[in-house]
């Protein structure tokens, strides 16, 4: 009896109503494509589990690959485990029940194995999209798409952080510094007469002009191609700044996926052919790295007495653009300044205390 993936999806969502449906849909696609068998799961209370030796073979690996390299027992604690989800080694009555259920659903026997390692749907998905075999790369391609969509959904529906919000924070933060970033730079679009483009921000240095493209979500290959191929931003930069080296920088608080990283490497490898007679480089920098540079500039050019004010502002107003590590560093610097006497805590004023003059007046 073939169990449809609609039942698989329903089983997962019934027990996990907040599960990301994009990833669940990707898993269902993989189950169909690679004929993966699943069993309704009450042990993990999450809807479904898979036999991990079968999942290993679906990736084009040996049946023991998962057990030998990724089973949870191989990691000292949960934090060191690179995969999400859970697995379980079934023996005894649990194994007998698994074999009976599997045969009833799939019409096949699992043999005489004395134990079987199974993984929940999260564990299975995480393992499928990990690795370097061709099958794993196919899984990764789907996985990165699901993760990117999940992140975008989280940004837009949960935190409501979008590019204009990020740019607004970056503009305000940069205004406190001496860093020369110019925002919303308008340029004539010579490829589309009568229209124009706007770069998110530009930094003009003596030897190079840096043009920045800001994304709120994980940077994808599609984002890079849309910017460089469809919009021709590098060609426009070369027109705007003749005889200058151009560095086109993508930035995001949510990182970059591996397809986009590989595509950027290909552009750089072929830069001389793509952009003859010009020095061009494409790169990616985390937005938090850019804001840390701005913050360091503010700190270096302002009195230490103002650093606590800056720390408070970062914690309250710049949470989408500034990393917790940067805030921790600034907090540690302030604490050290107090310890060494560079900063002195102001004496607290007792609102109930009475001044000497007032005491004399009261006594009279």
SVG drawing of the C-alpha trace seen along z (x, -y; Angstrom):
<svg xmlns="http://www.w3.org/2000/svg" viewBox="-4 -81 48 93">
<polyline fill="none" stroke="black" stroke-width="0.4" points="0.0,0.0 1.5,-3.3 1.0,-6.1 0.6,-9.5 2.7,-12.4 -0.5,-14.3 -1.0,-12.0 2.6,-12.5 2.2,-16.3 -1.1,-16.1 0.5,-13.8 3.4,-16.2 1.2,-19.3 -1.3,-17.7 1.3,-17.3 3.4,-20.3 0.9,-23.1 3.7,-25.7 6.0,-23.7 7.3,-25.6 5.1,-24.3 7.8,-25.2 10.2,-22.7 7.5,-20.1 6.6,-20.4 10.2,-20.0 10.5,-16.9 7.4,-15.5 8.9,-16.2 12.0,-14.3 10.0,-11.4 8.2,-11.0 11.3,-11.5 13.5,-9.0 10.7,-6.6 11.4,-7.1 9.3,-5.1 7.9,-6.7 5.9,-5.4 3.5,-7.4 5.3,-8.3 4.0,-8.4 7.3,-7.9 8.7,-11.4 5.2,-12.9 6.0,-14.7 4.1,-12.9 6.5,-10.6 9.8,-8.8 12.1,-7.3 14.6,-4.3 17.9,-6.1 19.8,-3.3 17.2,-3.8 17.7,-7.5 21.5,-7.0 21.1,-4.9 18.8,-7.5 21.7,-9.9 23.9,-7.5 25.9,-6.5 26.4,-3.3 23.5,-2.1 25.6,-2.8 26.6,-6.3 24.1,-8.0 24.7,-5.6 28.5,-5.9 28.7,-9.7 25.5,-11.5 23.6,-9.5 22.9,-11.6 24.9,-9.2 28.1,-10.4 27.8,-13.9 28.7,-14.9 25.7,-17.2 22.8,-18.6 24.7,-21.9 27.5,-20.1 25.0,-18.2 25.0,-19.8 21.6,-18.4 18.2,-19.3 15.6,-16.8 16.0,-13.4 16.8,-9.8 16.2,-6.6 17.6,-3.1 14.6,-0.6 15.1,2.8 12.8,5.4 9.1,4.8 9.5,1.3 11.4,3.0 8.8,5.7 6.0,3.1 8.0,1.1 8.5,4.2 4.7,5.1 3.7,1.5 6.2,1.3 5.0,4.6 1.4,3.6 1.9,0.3 4.5,1.1 4.0,4.8 7.7,5.5 9.5,7.1 12.5,5.4 14.3,8.7 16.0,10.0 17.9,6.9 18.3,6.9 18.0,3.1 17.0,0.3 17.9,-3.4 15.0,-5.7 14.9,-9.5 12.1,-12.0 11.0,-14.2 13.3,-17.1 16.3,-14.8 15.6,-13.2 15.3,-16.5 18.4,-17.9 20.4,-14.8 19.1,-14.8 20.3,-18.4 23.7,-17.8 26.7,-16.5 28.7,-16.6 27.5,-13.7 25.5,-14.5 22.3,-13.2 23.0,-15.4 23.6,-18.4 20.2,-17.8 18.8,-17.7 20.8,-20.8 19.4,-22.8 15.9,-22.1 16.9,-22.6 18.5,-26.0 15.4,-27.1 13.2,-26.0 15.5,-27.6 15.6,-30.8 11.8,-30.9 11.5,-30.1 13.8,-33.0 12.0,-35.4 8.7,-34.3 10.1,-34.8 11.4,-38.3 8.3,-39.5 5.7,-37.9 7.3,-37.7 9.8,-40.6 8.4,-42.6 12.0,-43.6 12.4,-44.5 15.1,-46.3 13.8,-49.9 13.8,-49.2 17.3,-47.9 18.5,-50.8 16.8,-53.3 18.7,-51.8 22.0,-51.8 21.5,-55.5 20.8,-56.6 23.7,-54.7 26.1,-56.0 25.0,-59.5 26.7,-59.3 30.0,-58.3 32.6,-59.6 32.1,-56.7 31.4,-58.1 28.4,-56.0 26.0,-57.8 22.5,-56.3 20.0,-55.9 22.4,-57.0 20.4,-57.6 21.9,-56.7 20.7,-57.0 19.8,-53.6 21.5,-53.7 20.1,-50.3 16.5,-51.5 16.2,-55.1 14.1,-57.4 14.5,-55.4 16.9,-55.3 18.1,-52.9 19.0,-53.5 21.9,-51.9 21.2,-51.2 24.5,-52.9 27.9,-53.8 31.3,-54.4 33.8,-56.4 37.4,-55.8 40.6,-57.1 41.3,-53.8 38.0,-52.1 34.3,-52.8 32.2,-50.3 28.6,-49.9 26.3,-48.0 23.2,-46.0 21.2,-45.3 18.9,-42.3 16.8,-41.5 16.7,-37.7 19.4,-35.1 21.1,-36.2 20.3,-33.7 21.8,-33.0 18.6,-34.5 19.3,-37.8 22.8,-38.0 21.8,-37.3 18.9,-39.7 21.3,-42.5 24.3,-41.8 22.7,-40.3 19.2,-41.8 19.9,-45.2 23.5,-45.4 24.6,-47.3 28.3,-46.8 28.1,-48.1 26.2,-51.2 28.8,-51.6 31.6,-51.6 29.7,-54.3 29.1,-56.4 32.7,-56.1 35.0,-55.8 38.6,-54.8 37.8,-53.6 38.0,-50.1 34.6,-48.9 33.8,-46.5 30.1,-45.4 29.2,-44.3 26.1,-42.3 25.1,-42.5 22.4,-40.9 21.8,-40.2 20.8,-36.7 23.9,-35.5 24.3,-33.9 23.5,-30.5 26.0,-28.3 24.6,-28.7 25.0,-32.5 28.5,-32.1 29.5,-29.8 28.0,-32.2 29.9,-35.2 33.2,-33.1 32.4,-32.4 31.8,-36.1 35.2,-37.0 37.0,-34.2 35.6,-35.6 35.7,-39.3 38.3,-40.2 36.1,-38.7 32.8,-40.0 34.1,-43.5 37.1,-44.1 39.5,-47.0 38.1,-47.4 39.0,-46.2 35.9,-44.6 35.3,-42.5 32.1,-41.1 31.8,-40.1 29.5,-39.5 29.8,-41.1 27.5,-40.4 25.5,-43.5 26.6,-43.1 30.2,-43.4 29.4,-46.7 27.6,-48.0 30.5,-46.9 32.8,-49.0 30.5,-52.0 30.2,-51.4 34.0,-51.2 34.3,-54.5 31.8,-56.1 33.6,-54.7 37.1,-55.8 35.8,-59.4 33.7,-60.0 34.5,-60.5 34.2,-57.4 31.6,-59.0 29.2,-58.7 29.7,-55.0 27.1,-54.0 24.5,-56.1 25.6,-54.4 25.2,-50.9 21.7,-51.7 20.8,-53.0 22.1,-49.9 20.2,-47.6 16.9,-49.5 16.9,-50.8 19.4,-48.8 18.5,-45.2 18.0,-44.2 21.4,-45.4 23.8,-45.1 25.1,-41.7 24.9,-40.6 28.7,-40.1 29.3,-43.7 27.0,-44.8 28.8,-42.4 32.2,-43.8 31.1,-47.4 29.6,-46.4 32.8,-44.7 34.8,-47.8 32.6,-50.0 32.9,-47.6 36.7,-47.7 36.7,-51.5 34.8,-51.6 37.3,-49.1 40.3,-51.0 38.9,-54.4 38.7,-55.8 34.9,-56.1 33.6,-57.1 30.1,-56.3 28.1,-59.3 27.0,-59.5 23.3,-58.8 21.3,-61.7 19.0,-60.8 15.7,-62.4 14.8,-62.1 18.0,-63.9 17.6,-67.4 20.2,-70.1 22.1,-71.8 20.5,-75.2 17.0,-73.7 17.8,-71.9 18.8,-75.3 15.7,-77.0 13.5,-74.2 15.3,-74.5 14.7,-78.2"/>
</svg>
